[in-house]
Amino acid sequence: VRVNVFSRISVLGEVRSIDFFLVAPDRPISELIMAAGGPTQLSKLDELEVRRNRRVVLTPKQSRQALREGRTIEE
């Protein structure tokens, strides 16, 4: 038996498709942005903030580092 676990994540802001997405936790954060249709022309990825239950998990500075390093959603 093989089990695939997915996380339901909301993507808001300047992306082409604001919605909830089911993603594997081992996928890079950048893939989540692309699952939402990618950034719009007005997006400012250097201001990306990651929150969980209204608590900031990654500040914009930490998010920039995470994107550069290819960190995953679970990281």
C-alpha positions as CSV (number, residue, x, y, z in Angstrom):
1,V,0.0,0.0,0.0
2,R,1.3,3.4,-0.9
3,V,-0.1,6.5,0.7
4,N,0.4,10.0,-0.7
5,V,-0.2,12.8,1.8
6,F,-1.3,16.2,0.6
7,S,-1.6,19.5,2.3
8,R,-4.5,21.9,1.5
9,I,-2.9,25.4,1.2
10,S,-4.5,28.7,0.4
11,V,-2.7,31.0,-2.0
12,L,-3.7,34.7,-1.9
13,G,-2.3,37.8,-3.4
14,E,-0.9,38.6,-6.9
15,V,-1.2,35.1,-8.5
16,R,-3.3,34.2,-11.4
17,S,-5.6,31.8,-9.5
18,I,-6.4,32.6,-5.9
19,D,-7.7,29.4,-4.4
20,F,-6.9,26.4,-2.2
21,F,-4.5,23.8,-3.6
22,L,-3.6,20.3,-2.7
23,V,0.1,19.8,-2.8
24,A,2.6,17.3,-1.6
25,P,4.6,18.6,1.4
26,D,7.9,17.6,-0.3
27,R,7.3,20.1,-3.2
28,P,9.2,23.4,-3.4
29,I,7.4,26.6,-2.4
30,S,8.0,27.9,-5.9
31,E,5.9,25.0,-7.3
32,L,3.0,26.1,-5.1
33,I,3.2,29.6,-6.6
34,M,3.2,28.0,-10.1
35,A,0.2,25.8,-9.2
36,A,-1.7,29.1,-8.5
37,G,-0.9,30.1,-12.1
38,G,2.3,31.9,-11.3
39,P,2.8,35.5,-10.2
40,T,1.0,38.3,-12.0
41,Q,2.8,41.3,-13.4
42,L,2.0,43.3,-10.2
43,S,3.4,40.6,-7.9
44,K,6.3,41.4,-5.6
45,L,7.9,38.1,-4.7
46,D,10.4,39.9,-2.5
47,E,7.4,40.8,-0.2
48,L,6.2,37.2,0.0
49,E,5.0,36.3,3.5
50,V,4.0,32.8,4.6
51,R,1.4,32.4,7.4
52,R,-0.1,29.5,9.2
53,N,-3.2,30.0,11.4
54,R,-2.6,33.8,11.2
55,R,0.9,33.4,12.5
56,V,3.8,34.5,10.3
57,V,5.9,31.5,9.6
58,L,8.3,33.1,7.1
59,T,8.9,36.8,6.9
60,P,9.6,38.3,3.4
61,K,13.4,38.1,4.0
62,Q,13.1,34.4,5.1
63,S,10.8,33.7,2.1
64,R,13.3,35.1,-0.3
65,Q,16.0,32.8,1.2
66,A,13.6,29.8,1.0
67,L,12.8,30.4,-2.6
68,R,16.5,30.8,-3.5
69,E,17.3,27.5,-1.6
70,G,14.4,25.6,-3.2
71,R,13.0,24.8,0.3
72,T,9.9,22.6,0.4
73,I,6.5,23.3,1.9
74,E,7.2,21.1,4.9
75,E,10.5,22.8,5.6
